[in-house]
Amino acid sequence: MHLNTTSPMSVDKKDHIINAAMELFAEKGFEGTSIRDIAAKADVNLAMVNYYFGSKEKLFEAMVEQKATFMRGQLEALESDKELTELEKVDRIIEAYVDRFLSNPGFHKVIQQEMLKSQREEMHQKAINIFIKNTQNFNSIIEKGIKKKVFKKVDPPLVFASIIGTINQVLVSKKVCNVFAGKDPCYDPYTDEHFKKRLLTHIKQMIHSHLLNQ
């Protein structure tokens, strides 16, 4: 019988290193962050970071996997929920992604910017493959709504892209958000519940209009 030899302490240490890397990537970008920086931020030796991840690229992939896995669990739970309608499930997904992105805008901005670059093609493809898994439950929910004739015959992956793309556009520039909100440069839209509610309302209205047979 195969035994799992990974101790809780080693898992916690890996998560600690990932969290330190996430903060640095958000602050300095992927290119501007070194493995040595991450080790110093996590207060561990360089050898430990290399032992767990092997490279900065592998650490980035592990970080993306960690975040995507958490969201995947929420999506799976929503898809299997027997009490909610398909539209309610879509609304919950929108809320989950807005919460997730606005709670750490720097990190998600780094991912978005990194995916636009032509370097590190192998790392990018692995990250894309991780994210794609999270669209499967969403697509299934939309397809069930179409089958029930509650939703129009839409393109589920592009509906998902419309949701994520709108949130990402908000994350591109805090200054642009300040213009949208009519606020001064010191204003932080990502911690403002009013702006968050405004964003949620807009995305839901947009997606409802696109989905619903009326």
Residue pairs with C-beta under 8 A, 6 or more apart in sequence:
10 52
13 44
13 48
13 52
14 52
14 62
15 66
16 42
16 44
17 38
17 42
17 44
17 48
17 49
17 52
17 53
17 59
18 59
18 62
18 63
18 66
19 42
20 38
20 41
20 42
21 33
21 38
21 41
21 42
21 59
21 60
21 63
22 63
22 104
22 107
23 41
24 33
24 37
24 38
24 41
25 33
25 60
25 63
25 106
25 107
25 110
26 104
26 106
26 107
26 109
26 110
27 106
28 37
29 110
29 113
30 56
30 60
30 110
30 114
33 56
34 56
35 46
35 49
35 50
35 55
35 56
35 59
36 46
38 49
38 56
38 59
39 45
39 46
39 48
39 49
42 49
49 59
52 59
53 59
53 62
57 120
57 122
57 123
60 114
60 123
60 127
61 123
61 126
61 127
61 130
64 111
64 127
64 130
64 131
65 130
67 100
67 107
68 130
68 131
68 133
68 134
71 96
71 97
71 100
71 134
72 133
72 134
72 137
74 96
75 93
75 96
75 134
75 137
75 138
76 137
78 84
78 89
78 92
78 93
78 137
78 141
79 89
79 137
79 140
79 141
81 89
84 92
85 150
86 141
86 142
86 144
86 145
86 148
86 150
86 151
87 145
87 150
87 151
87 208
87 211
87 212
89 141
90 138
90 141
90 142
90 145
90 207
90 211
91 204
93 138
93 141
93 163
94 163
94 200
94 203
94 204
94 207
95 200
97 163
97 164
97 167
98 167
98 196
98 199
98 200
98 203
100 108
101 108
101 167
101 168
101 171
102 167
102 190
102 196
102 199
105 171
105 174
105 190
108 168
108 171
109 171
109 172
111 127
112 168
112 171
112 172
114 120
114 124
114 127
115 124
115 127
115 128
117 124
135 156
135 157
135 160
138 156
138 159
138 160
139 156
139 157
139 160
142 151
142 154
142 156
142 159
142 211
143 156
145 151
145 211
146 152
146 153
146 154
149 213
150 212
150 213
151 211
151 212
151 213
152 210
152 211
152 212
152 213
154 210
154 211
159 207
159 210
159 211
162 206
162 207
162 210
163 203
163 207
166 199
166 202
166 203
166 206
167 199
167 203
170 177
170 189
170 199
174 188
174 189
174 190
175 185
177 189
177 190
177 195
178 184
178 185
178 187
178 189
180 189
181 187
181 189
181 192
181 195
181 198
183 189
189 195
190 196
